[in-house]
Amino acid sequence: MKILPIIFFSFLSLKVMAPDLNQVFILREEPIDAYDRLYKAVFQVECKGNIRAYNLLEEATGPLQIRPIRLLDYNQRTGSKYILDDCYDIEISKKIFMYYARKTGYPGYELIAKNWNGSGTLTLDYWERIKVYL
């Protein structure tokens, strides 16, 4: 029994050292986009995953259902030359959506969604559908 305390105290006297590392690690984190959650919700409501979506009545095109008047406005404001067929490209559609989202500003998710949808009382129902995906 006397041997256990001797062994215990012997281990305490050992010099404990961390291994010598000659490397530095820098973690790179991706920036968080404040509007990404809203973009994903709008994507689900507008096209339910069908990036080839088209609304004949409104001529709304692509996954975010971009109307000709919205595209014209975007092109005039940014100097872009996109055509409606370009709106089938998910990255271009997202770029256009994010432009308008940033113009409205964070944390205006409700206002951004309603402005994206249009105007009037139908935007109330639209916002309710968006909130399901947020």
C-alpha positions as CSV (number, residue, x, y, z in Angstrom):
1,M,0.0,0.0,0.0
2,K,2.9,2.4,0.7
3,I,4.0,1.9,-2.9
4,L,1.0,3.7,-4.4
5,P,1.7,7.1,-2.9
6,I,5.3,6.8,-3.9
7,I,4.4,6.1,-7.5
8,F,1.8,8.9,-7.5
9,F,4.3,11.5,-6.2
10,S,7.0,10.3,-8.6
11,F,4.7,11.0,-11.6
12,L,4.0,14.5,-10.3
13,S,7.7,15.3,-10.4
14,L,8.1,14.5,-14.1
15,K,8.3,17.5,-16.4
16,V,5.4,17.6,-18.7
17,M,5.8,19.4,-22.0
18,A,3.6,20.1,-24.9
19,P,5.0,18.9,-28.2
20,D,6.9,21.6,-30.2
21,L,4.8,22.7,-33.1
22,N,6.4,24.7,-35.9
23,Q,3.1,25.3,-37.7
24,V,0.5,27.9,-37.4
25,F,-3.1,27.2,-38.3
26,I,-5.4,29.9,-39.5
27,L,-9.0,28.9,-39.8
28,R,-10.8,30.6,-42.7
29,E,-14.5,31.0,-42.2
30,E,-16.9,31.8,-44.9
31,P,-18.7,35.1,-44.5
32,I,-22.4,34.9,-43.5
33,D,-24.8,36.5,-45.9
34,A,-27.6,38.1,-43.9
35,Y,-30.0,37.5,-46.7
36,D,-29.2,33.9,-47.6
37,R,-32.0,32.5,-45.4
38,L,-34.5,34.8,-47.1
39,Y,-33.2,33.9,-50.5
40,K,-33.7,30.2,-49.8
41,A,-37.3,30.9,-48.6
42,V,-38.1,32.9,-51.6
43,F,-36.6,30.2,-53.8
44,Q,-38.9,27.6,-52.3
45,V,-42.0,29.7,-52.5
46,E,-41.4,30.9,-56.1
47,C,-40.3,27.7,-57.8
48,K,-40.3,24.9,-55.3
49,G,-37.0,23.8,-56.6
50,N,-37.8,24.0,-60.3
51,I,-35.2,26.3,-61.8
52,R,-36.9,26.2,-65.2
53,A,-40.1,27.7,-63.7
54,Y,-42.0,30.1,-65.9
55,N,-45.3,32.0,-65.2
56,L,-46.9,32.7,-68.6
57,L,-49.4,35.2,-67.2
58,E,-46.7,37.4,-65.6
59,E,-43.8,36.4,-67.9
60,A,-41.9,35.6,-64.6
61,T,-38.9,33.6,-65.3
62,G,-36.6,31.2,-63.5
63,P,-36.2,30.1,-59.9
64,L,-37.0,33.5,-58.4
65,Q,-39.7,34.3,-60.9
66,I,-38.1,37.6,-62.2
67,R,-40.5,39.7,-64.2
68,P,-39.5,41.7,-67.3
69,I,-40.0,45.0,-65.5
70,R,-37.8,43.9,-62.6
71,L,-35.1,42.8,-65.0
72,L,-35.3,46.1,-66.9
73,D,-35.0,48.1,-63.6
74,Y,-32.0,46.0,-62.5
75,N,-30.3,46.4,-65.9
76,Q,-30.8,50.2,-65.8
77,R,-29.5,50.5,-62.3
78,T,-26.5,48.3,-62.7
79,G,-25.5,48.6,-66.3
80,S,-26.1,44.9,-66.9
81,K,-27.5,43.5,-70.1
82,Y,-29.3,40.4,-68.9
83,I,-32.3,39.1,-70.8
84,L,-35.2,37.0,-69.4
85,D,-33.6,33.7,-70.4
86,D,-30.6,34.6,-68.2
87,C,-32.9,34.4,-65.2
88,Y,-33.0,30.6,-65.5
89,D,-29.4,30.7,-64.3
90,I,-29.6,30.3,-60.5
91,E,-26.5,32.5,-59.9
92,I,-27.8,35.4,-62.0
93,S,-31.3,35.2,-60.4
94,K,-29.7,35.1,-57.0
95,K,-27.5,38.1,-57.9
96,I,-30.6,40.1,-58.9
97,F,-32.5,39.1,-55.8
98,M,-29.6,40.0,-53.5
99,Y,-29.2,43.4,-55.2
100,Y,-32.7,44.3,-54.2
101,A,-32.5,42.7,-50.7
102,R,-29.4,44.8,-49.9
103,K,-31.0,48.0,-51.2
104,T,-33.8,47.4,-48.6
105,G,-31.4,46.4,-45.9
106,Y,-31.2,44.1,-43.0
107,P,-33.3,43.1,-41.0
108,G,-36.2,44.0,-43.3
109,Y,-37.0,40.4,-44.3
110,E,-40.7,41.1,-44.5
111,L,-40.3,44.3,-46.5
112,I,-37.8,42.7,-48.8
113,A,-40.1,39.7,-49.5
114,K,-43.2,41.9,-50.0
115,N,-41.3,44.2,-52.4
116,W,-40.0,41.2,-54.3
117,N,-43.5,39.9,-54.7
118,G,-45.0,43.2,-55.8
119,S,-47.5,45.4,-54.0
120,G,-51.0,45.3,-52.5
121,T,-52.8,42.9,-50.2
122,L,-51.5,39.8,-52.0
123,T,-48.1,40.4,-50.4
124,L,-49.6,39.6,-47.0
125,D,-50.3,36.0,-48.1
126,Y,-46.9,35.9,-49.8
127,W,-45.1,36.9,-46.6
128,E,-47.0,34.2,-44.7
129,R,-45.8,31.6,-47.2
130,I,-42.2,32.9,-47.0
131,K,-42.2,32.7,-43.2
132,V,-42.8,28.9,-43.4
133,Y,-39.3,28.5,-44.9
134,L,-37.5,30.9,-42.6
